[in-house]
Amino acid sequence: MNQFNIVFIFLCATFVLSCDHYDYSESTFSDYIALKDSGIMERGWVPLFISPSVTNIHERHNIDTNEVWIKYSYSPSKPSFEMNSCLKIDSSQVVYTKNEPNRWWPRELNTEGSKEGTKCSFLFYQCSEREFIAECPGQALAYYWRMPQ
């Protein structure tokens, strides 16, 4: 195999592996107002039932599969979402995400992640067949994810 073929194969492999990166979009917002003003909610990437009091919002979504991952802070004195939008469920009923969207996503909320030694006693909610929320009351953090279609 000559040097040209090796370089060509390397470039092709690099291109194929890097294409997956372009299927994702990620945004951060300081508060609900910035989130709403961005138009991302109207485009369907963030559910409308997220509480207006949330802050420090990290959002990532996959354009091809419609998967969504959101992390946000909330006030312990206010719900992190409209309570009539989701039902509280047991952890055994949760469908965990198969993909780890980013470094800010806890491993224990992945299918592959270990549930042992978790940093939080999560409260779980199901909002639709494909949508879940995990609240960490001790840290006033919530995680929302939508599974692929």
N, C-alpha and C positions, 0 to 999 in steps of 0.2 A: 504494500500500500504506500503510495507516495505521499509527500508532505501536503499537497493540495487536498487530497481526499480526507486526510486527518483533520485539517483545518475546516473543511466543508462540513464534516460530520459534527465537529465540535460546535460550529455556528448554528447548525440546524437543531441540535439538542438544546442549546442555550435559548434559542427562539421558542421552541415548544414549551420548555419549562417556564419561561417568563410570561407566556400568554395567560396563564392562570391568574397572575397578579392583576391583570387588567379587567378581570371579571368583577373585582371588588371596588367599592367606594367607601371611604371612611370620612367621618366628620366629627367635630367636637363643638359643643355649645356651652356657654357659661350658665345659661338658664333657659327656662321654657319660652320666654319671649324671643330670644335669639333663635331657638329651635323652630318656633312657629313662623317667624319672619323669613326663615330660609326657604320655606315652601316644601320642605322634605315630608311634612306630615300630609299635605295635600297630594303628594305623589305616592303615598301609601307605604313609605318606608318606616314610618313611626306611627304606632297606633294612636288614635284620637283619644283613647281613654287614659293616657298618661296624665298624671296630676299637673296642674299649672304651677305647683310649688316646687317642682323638681329642679335640681341644679347639677352642674358638672356632668354633662351628658356626653357620652361617647357612643357613637353609632357607626355600625359597619354593616354593609349588605352586599350580597352577591347578585349581580345584575342578571345572571343566567338562571339561577335556581330560585330566586326570590327569598333566600334565607336572610334573616336579619338578626343582629345581636346588638343589644343596647345595655349600657351600664349607666346608672344615674344615682345621684344622692337625693335623699328626701328628708324632710323634717320628721322626727319621730312622733310629733304631735299631729301630723297630717298623713292621710293615706298616700301611698306612692302612685295609686291609680284609682279610677272610679270603681269602687268596690262592687257595684252591681254588674260590672263587665266581666268579672272573672270569679271562678269558684275555688275555694280552698280545697286542696287535695293532699293526699299522703305522698310521701316521696316515692313510694312504690308505683305510683300512677304516672310519674313524670317520664316523658320521652326526652332524653337528653340529646343535646346537639352532638353530631358526629365530628364536626369541624371545630378546631380551636381558632376563633376569629382573630385573636390578637393577644398580646402580652397582658392586657388588662382583664381578660376573661378568666375566671377561676377554673382550674383544672377539674375540680369536683363537679362542675356542671357540664362536662363532656362525657360522651359514652366511654371514652378510653381513660378518663380521669379516675383516680383513686378516690373512693368515698371515705377512706380511713384517714384520720387525723385532719379532718376538715377544719378550717379556720372559723367556720360559722355554723350555727344551727339554723339552716334555711327554713323559711316558710314558703310553701309552694302553692301556686295558683295556676289554674288552667283557664285560658280566655277563649279558646276555640280548639278545634281538633288539633291544630298545628301551632298554637301559641301558648307560651308559658311564661310565668314570672317567678323568680326566686328572690325573696326578700331576706336580707340579713339585718335583723332589727338591731343587733348589738353595734353594728357599724353604720346603720342608716343608709345602706346601699341596696339597690335593687338591680336585678338582671332580667331582661326580657329577651326571649328568642322566639323566632318563627321558623319552623321547619320548612324544608323545600316542598314544592308542590308535587 
